[in-house]
Structures are given as C-alpha cells and as structure tokens.
Amino acid sequence: MSLRLFRISWVIARHRLDTLLPLDRLPWWLRFLLWFSPLRLMPIGQRSRGERLRLALETLGPIFIKFGQMLSTRRDLLPEDIADELKRLQDQVPPFPGEHAVTRVEKSLEMSLSDAFAFFDPAPLASASIAQVHVARLHSGEDVVVKIIRPGIDRIMRQDMALMYQVAKLLARVPEARRLRPVEVIRDYEATLFDELDLYKEAANTSQLKRNFKDSPLLFVPTIYWPFTRRHVMVQERIRGVPVADLETLKANGTNLKKLAERGVEIFFTQVFRDNFFHADMHPGNIFVNCDNPEDPQYIAIDCGIVGSLTREDQDYLARNLLAFFHQDYYEVAALHIESGWVGENTRANEFAAAIRTVCEPILEKPLKDISFGQVLLGLFQTARRFNMEVQPQLVLLQKTLLNIEGLGRQLYPDLDLWSTAKPYLEQWMKERAGFGGLWRSLKRQAPELSHQLPELPVLAHQALSRMEQEHRQRHQQVTAISTMRQQLARQGKRHHRLRIGLILLGLALAWQPLYQWASGQPWPVLVAAGIGLLLLAWQ
C-alpha cells in the first residue's frame, strides 16, 4: 500500500501536475506548502500540460485512465488542450506487445492461433485501459475483432482499490463527507470495475443488449461468437462505423446531427426505463455511427463490460422525479425525497422545495449548451448538505452515464434541448406503467405463478383462516393475562397503600406521645392512633 502511494506521489511530482492546480482558489496554507514544496525543483520540460496529465494517468493504470476518459467528455469543464489530450485515453492507450496477445489467445482457447483463425493481426487495432483489440478472420469467412485482457492488470487494480478504500474510510470519519457514503460508493465501483475483467460477463451483456434492440433503427450491437469466447478473450463481429467524436467525418457525410443527438437521449431513456438494462460506459471511444443513411443515422455500441439496472422502486422514483423537474413541481420533488427516506422524515417539504428551486430553476427551458449538469449536481450537493441527504450508491452508475450522455450531446448538437426531448418519452412511459396496459402486462407476467398457485388457494385460505383464529386466541389470552396482572397489581398497590398509612400513624403515635401527654395529660389520642396503625398492619 505504502509503495503504491509512493509511486502515485512520484508520478504526480515527475509530471508536475501541481502546475494544473488553480493556486488562486486554494487556501493560503496550501499555497504556502506548494510554493516551498520540493516539487518545484522538478523540471516541467517541453510537454504541454494536457500531455503531462495524460501520461501521468496512463502511467498510474486503469482506474486513473477511466477517470480521464470520463473527464474527456466534459469539454465544458476543461480547457480545450487538456480535453484533446484526454480524448486519446479512449482508445489510444499504449498497447502491450503482440506476442503477449498471441500467447494469451492460444492459452485461453487451448488451440493454436492458426486453428482458431484464418487470419490474426498481431498489431492491435485499438488499445484501452483494461484490454486491447486485434483484427482477425474466422475460417468461415466472418471478419471479427478479438478483445484481450491486459496481463497482470488485476493486481494493479486491486492495489488501487485498496488505496481508494483507505481514502474512503478516512472520509467516512468526517461528518460532512459521511453522508456521501464513500465506502459504499467505492464498493459498488469495485464490483463494476472488476466485472470488466471477466469477458464472459461482457459477452453476455452484449448479447442481452443486442436482443433488446433487435432490428431497431436506433442502435446496432455486434454479434458475439461464443465458441471463441473465454474469461480473458472475447471474439465479436467487426463493426464498420464512424467514431462519434469524429465530427468532421460525420459532417462531411451529411449526417443529421440533431437527429443523432435526439436518438442518443432516446436510447438512454429506453435502456433505463423500458429495458432496465443500460450501457454504463458510453464514452465516445465505445460509440460509433452507421452513416449509410445520413438522414437516418444509427448508433453502434461496443464494450458492454459495465451495465446497470435499477429496482422497480428506483425506476418509479427516478421517473417521477424527472417529470416533477420537467413540470417545475419542486414540492413534488421534495416530497418524493422525503417519502423515499433519502432525507430525514423531519425535513420540511416546503423548505426543501425552496432550496431545490433555487438550484434548478435557472437551468430549465434552456438548450443543452447553456446547461451544466456538473454545476447542477454541485449545487444539489450543497443543498443536500443542509438537509443531511445521503448519496444512493445504486444511482451513482446512472449519474455517471447521464454525464457521459450530456458530454456526447454537447459535442454532437449543442442546441439540443434535453428536457423537451426526454419529457414526452417519460410521460408516455409513466402512462403505460400506471395505466390499464401496464396492469395487464403485470398480470400476464405473473400469470404462470398465479396459475400454479390457483389449485392451492382453498388450502392456503384455510391455513390463513386458521392462523388468524390462532392469532386471535393468542391475543385474547394476552389481553386476559394483562387484565389479570393489572388487577393483581392494583390489589397489591392497595395493600402497600394501607401499609404505608399504618406505619405513618404508628410512627406519629410513638413520636408524639410525650407531646400529647404534656399538652393534655390524656394519652387516649395516642393510643387510638397506635391501634389504627396496628390494625392496618395486621390487615396486610
């Protein structure tokens, strides 16, 4: 752990990433430390700041590369030169040697390369953070690509995840950061990241996504060749398309970018709400465009290693929240948060609604180029701090995907109105979900189970009635026992009361006997009090 931390610190120092920090926005003491830091003794060199950042992320490994990939889609948050360099992380990561790729393929398939393929190019077609891709051809004539996991990558990832856990545990001790649930978020990210190391899972995800969009004009997904797919090797159909980030080629082909951007939004909401199965790694390196018909462009999706899904409750909650945002019904948004338990039950809905309105009102009814979800999320986090709202780890993957969609939309068609594009789709989905059609589909989905249970209904009804009768008798017995106990306690309380009175009278008689004799010379009042006290004591 300490060795890995030292390596990270050394990479930051060697590439002088401290020069990327906005010194004017840092606390004075941090500016002081940086000014007198030994980092300033390291030469910056001739490389640009974007190139130094890219090289540092490449050196540190897949987790840092993926962070750079996500940043590369947010050109609204980054200077142009840095965004251009980080874009290279999407499919231009330095490859591992071709002979290692050949060895891994033959070991995984348990056959020679010539037996598996009629042709295999040892030079990679593309190289990413976790795997690289080679062009090949099957003996049956199909052109394919072979995806191969980098050797030794799991060891580096485990080291980085252990370091991230340590940081998350430290953050969890800070009250301000505890509500962000950093350990749970890192745990979910770890599960998602390590799923990418198993190409069986990616192949299964790809097949599922292909079935969901079979014959769809919106999205094409390549075919998986299962006989040649293993845990560290996957073979799939080779696609022909233009990278979605290659705007010059798209424009030269006359591609309808407005329709392409709108279809991107439709694909996202279709995956999340219709299929409940969404591609969660939609950075530009994984998205291509079929330009055979420029006026009716079709997306092509690859690299389905990271997918997400939601519970039915999360789906309903998300749709109702988005529709409430679209209708600017902030009170409904606040009520949904309270109802779901994301904020405390004691939260006042009107105060929470006013805070959300302050953040969200400026962004509605604007084109996408004027909206920054990064700023909106930052504002919502600041608002959430006031109301002790917790981050929901199950939605982090969805939020990441939404940010990727926003970055993609900005590049394709900056004037896209995300709200007006998504609103009709969500309204139709909610109508189908809550209407008669949704009820009928739910009944059809549950029909096999209901038909299986139908013959058992008389027995189940008898058992339920028997349980109800038994519970009624038990409750009656409990009530009777409680009533008897109360009567016993009442009688015992009366006895204790008489005992206390008797003791008090006897005590007074004994204590005040000299006074009575001195005052009147008559001892009978004392004797009467003592006698009553003795009678009460005897009654006990």
N, C-alpha and C positions, 0 to 999 in steps of 0.2 A: 504493500500500500504506500509506504513512505517513498519507495523507489519510483513508483508511478507518479506520485505527487511531485517528486523532484524533477522527473522528466517533463511533466507538463510545465512546471515553472521554468525549466531550461528552454523549452521551445518558445514560450512567451517572451523570454529575455532575448533569445537568439534572433527572433524575427521582429523585435522591438514593437510588440503590439501595444505597449504603453503609449506610443505616439498616436494611437487611434482614440484614446480617451479624451472627452471634452473637458479639459482642465478647468475651464471657467465655471463648470457646473458642479465640480467636486468640492467637498468640504475642505476648509483651509488646511487642516492637519494632514489630509491625504495628499493635497497638492505639495505640502512641505516634504512628505516622505518620498513622493515621486521625484521631486526636484533633486534631492540628495541621495537618491537610490543608485546602487551600483549599475542599474540598468542603463543609465545614461553614458556609461563607459563603453557599452557595446556599439559598434558602428551600425548605422542604418543601411548602408550600401546603396546600390543603384536601383534596387527593385522598388516598384510602386507600393503604396500602402495596401491596395487590393490584392496584389500578387503576394505580398508578405502574409496577409491574413489567410489567403487560400492555401499557401504552402504550409502554414502552421496547422491548419485544420486537417490537411492531408497527412501530415506527419503524426498527428495525435490519434488518428484512427477513425473507425466507422461512426461512432457516436457523435464525434465532433463534425465529421463530414455531413452527416444528416442534418445537424443543426445549421450548417452552412447552406445546404440545399433548401431548407425552409426559408432562410433569410433571402436567398437569391430570388424568390418570387415576390418579395416585398420591396419593389423599387421605390415605393412612396416613402419608405423608411430609411433607405440607404442612398448614398451618393452614387452617381452613375458608374464611376470607375470601379467601385467595390462590387456593385451588383453584377457588372460584366465579368469580373473575375470569379465571383462565387458561382455564376452560371456554369462554369466549366466543371464544377463538382458534380453536376447532374449525370454526366456520362463520360467525363474525361479524366477520371482519377487514374493515377499511374498504375498500369497493369502488372500482374505477376507473370513470370516467364511462361512462354507457350509450352515448353517441355513439362512444366509442372501441371499445366492444364491437361495435357495428353495422359500423363501418369494418373491423374485423379479420375479422368473419364474411364480409363481401362480398369482401374481398381474398383470403381463403383459399379460398372456394368458387368464386370467379370468376363470380359471378352476383349479381343484386340480391337484397335481403332478401325482397322480395315474390315473386320467382321461386322461392326456396328454401322459404319458409314461408307458410302461410296466416295465421299469427299469430306475432308475436315481441314479448315484453315487454322493453323496454329497461331496466327496473329489475331488478336481479339478485335471484334467489331466495335465493342464499347466496353468500358470498364467503370464500375461504380464502387460504392464504399464496401459492400459485402460480397459482391460476385462480379464476374465478367462474362461476356457473351462472345461465342465464336460461331461463325457461319459454317454450315455443313449441309450435306445432301444424303438422304436415305437411299438405300439400294432400290427402293420402289419408285424413286424419282422426285419425291417431295423435297423442296427447299425448306430447311429448318434452321433454327438457332439453338445452340447448346449453352445453357447457363450453368456456370460452375462456381461453387462457393470458394472463397479465398482460403487457402490452407492456414491453419493456426489462428483464424480470426476470432474464434470463440474465446480463446484465452485472453486476448486483448480486451474483448468486450466485457468479460467478467471482471477484469481489473478496474475498468472504468465504471462499471455499475457499482462495484464495492465502494469506490470513491464517492460516487453520487449518493449512495446510501448514507455515508458518513456525513456529507454536507446536509442531506435532508434531515437527519437526526438532530444535527445542530440547529437547523432552522426550526424544528418542531419544539425546541425549548423556548423560542421567542414567542411571546403572546401574539404579536402582530402577524407572525408567519404561520402560527399553528392552525388557523382557520383555513389556510391553503392546503392543509393535509399533504405536506410534501412527501412523506414516506409512502402513502397510498398511491400518490401520482407516480412516483418512481417505480413502485411495484408493478403498476399497470404498464408503464412504459417498458419495463424489463421484459414482461411476458410478451408484449407486442414485438419487441426488437428481436428476441430470441426465436420467435416464430419464423422470422425471415431466414434463419439458418437451416430450417427444415424445408427443402424444396418439395417434399410430398404435400405439405400444407399449402404452399403457394400454388402447386398444380391443382389441388382440389378447389382452392378459392377461384382460380381462373376458370375451371370447368363450371362452377356454380354461377359466376358472373356471366359466362357465355350463355348458359341456359336462360338466365333472367332477361337477356337482351337478344334472344334468338330472333333473327330476321328483323331486327329493329333498325330504322334509319338513323337512330341517334348514336349508337355505339356498336363497334365491332370488337370482338375479343378473339384472339388466335386460339387454334386448337392445340391441345396437349397430346403428345404421343406417349402414352403410359408405358408401353413396353421398354422404353428407353429412359424412364424417369426413376431416379433414386433420391435418397436423402440429400446428397450433395451435388447431384447432376439432374438437370431437367431439360427435356427436348420439346420444343413447341414450334408451331408453324411460323415461318418467317413472314413478317408483315412488310408492306410497301406503303409508305406514307411520308408526309412532310412533318418534321418536328413542330409542335405547336408554337414553340418560341421563335421559329424561323419566319418572322413576319414578312420579310422581303419576298421570300418564295411564295408565301400564301397570297400576298397582294399581287405578285406577278402572275399567279394563276387565276386571278379574278375571284378569289374566294369571298363569299359573303360573310364578312367578319361579324356583322351584327347578329346574323342568324346563328353563327358558330358560338358566339358568346352566350346567346339565349339558350342554346341547346346544352351548353355546359351547365347552366343553372338547372335546367330541366332534368338532366341526367343525375345531378346531385340529389335533388329532391325525390326523384323516382327511386333511387337506390335507398335513401334513408326511410321514406315513408311507404312506398309500395312494396319494396322487397325486404326492407330491414336488413340490408346487406350492402355496405358501401365500401368502395375503394378508398382507403385512408392514406394513400401515399401518392396523391395526384400532383406531384411537382412536374414541371414541363418536360423533364427527361423521360417520364413514363407515359406521356400523352403525344399521340401523332394524329394527323388529319388525312383522311382519304379525300383527295381533291379531284377524283374522276368526274364528279359533277359539282363544279364550284358553287353553284347557286343552292345546292343541297348538300353541304359538307357533312361528313360523318367522322366522329371521333374514333380513334383506335387506342385501346388501353392495354398496357403491358405491366408486368411487375406487380402482381396482386399479392405480394407477401404480407402486406398489412391491410387487413379489412376490419370493419367494425360493425357492430349491431347494437340495438337498443332493446330494452324491455318494452312491453306494451305500454306500461305506465309512463316510461320516459318518452316514448313516441307521442303519446297523447299530450303530455306536459309540454314537450317542445313545440308541437304544432299549435296548441292553444296559446302559448307564449308568443310565438311568432305572429299569429293572427292578431293578438292583442296589440303587439307593437305596430303592425300594419294599420290597425284601426286607431292607433294612438290612445288606446284604453289602458293607461298606466295603472289605474286602480286594479284592473283585472290581473295585470302582470304581478303587482304586489300581492294580491290575494292568492294567486297560484303559487308564489314562492312560499307564502306562509302555510298554505294547505299542504304543500309537498314536504314541509319540515326543513327546508333549506335555510330558513331564518327562524328565529325563536317565535313561539306562539304568542309571546307578549308584545311582539312588534306591532306597532300601529300601522295599519294598511295605508291610511291617508298620508302619513309622514313618509313611508317608504315609496309610495307612488309619486309624491312630490320630488323626492330625490332622484328617482329614475327618470322622471320627466325632464329634469334639469340636464341630465346627461344625453338622453336620446332625442329629444325634440329637435335639436339643431341638425340631425342627420337625415331625418325623414324627408321624402319628396325631393331628393337631390339625386343627380346622376352619380354613378359609381366613382367617377373621377374626383368628386368632391367629398366622398365618404371614406373615412379611415376606420376600419374595424379595430385596428390597433389602438387608436385613440379612444374609441368607444369602450373597448374592453378595459383599458386603463382607467377610464372614468367609472365604469361599473365596479371595478375592484376597489377603487377609492370609496365609492358609495357603500359597497358591501362591508367595508371595514367598520363603518358607522353602525351597521345593523348586525354585525357578527355573522355574516353569511359565510357558509363553508363551500369550498370548491368541491364539485362532484367528480371524482376520478373517472367515472364511466362516460363522462361527456368531454373529457379532455381530447380524446382522439377525434371526436366530431368537430370540436372547435378548431383543431389543427387543420382538418380537411377544409373547413369553411374558410380559413385564412388562405389556404392554397387556391381555393376556387376564386377568392377575391383577387389574389395576385394574378391569376390566369386571366380573369375578366378585364383587369386593368390593362394588360398587355394587348389583348385582342380588340376590345372595343371600350375605350374609357368612358363613353357616354351611356353605357348600359345602365338602366335603372333596375337594380336588383329587386327592389320592393315590388314594382308593378309586374315584373317577370314572375316572381315567386308567389305573389298573393293569390291569383286565380287558381294556381295548382293546389295550394294549401286549402283553400276554401272548398274546392271540389273533393279533395281527399277527406276532409272532415265531414262533408255532406255524405259521402259514400260510407264512411266509417260509422257515423251515428244514425244514418237513415235505415230504411227498410232493407235496402240492398246489403248493407253491412251486417244487419241482423240475420238475414237469410244466409249469407256466406258463413257467418259464425255457426249457425245451426248445421249447415252442410258439413263444415269442418268437424263438428262434434258428433255428427250422426253415427259414425261407426261405434264410438264409445257408448252413445246412448242406446243404440240397438243391442249392444252386448249387455247392458245393464237392465234393459226393459223386462226380461223374464224374471229378474231378481227383485223387481220393485215390491211385490207383495211381502216377500221375506224381509226386505230392507225396511218396509213400512212397519211391519210387526216388530222388528228389532228396535226401530226408532221409538215406537209407542211404548215398548217395554222399558227402554232406557228412560223415557220421560216419566213413566209411572214410578220407576225405581228412584229417579232423582226427586220426584215429588214426595215419596215416602221418606227419603233421607232428609229432605228439607223440613218435613213435618216433624220428624224425630229431633232434628236440630233445634227447631223452634220450641218444642216441648221441653227439651233439655235446658235450653236457655231460660225459659219461663220458670222451670223448677229451681234453677240456680239462682235466679233473681229473687224468688220467694225465700229461699234459704238465706240469701244474703240480707234480705230485708228483716227476717226474724232475728238473725244474728246481730244486725245493726241495732234492733230494739233492745236486745239483751245487753249489748255493750252500752247503750244509752242509759238503761236503768242502773247498770253497774257504776257508770261514772257519777250519776246523781247520788246513789247511795254512799259512795266513797266521799263525795264532796260534803254531804250532810254530816256524815260521821266525823270527818275531819274538822268541820266547823264546830261541831259539838265539843269535840275534845279540845280544840284550840281556844275556844271562847268560854269554856266552863268557869275559869276564875273571874272573868269579867261579869258573867251573869250573876254569880254568887255575890260579888262585891256590889253590884248595882241594885239588886232587889232582894237578895237573901233567899231567893226562891230557885231551887235547882230544876224544877219541873220542865221549863222550856228546853233545857239541855238534854234532859232525859228523853223527852218526846222526839227531838231531832235525832238522837242516837238510836232510838228504837226504830224510827222510819228507815234510817240508813241500814240497820241490821236486817230489817225485813226485805229491803231491796236486794241486799247481798245474798240473802238466803234464797230469793226468787231465781237467782241465776242458776 
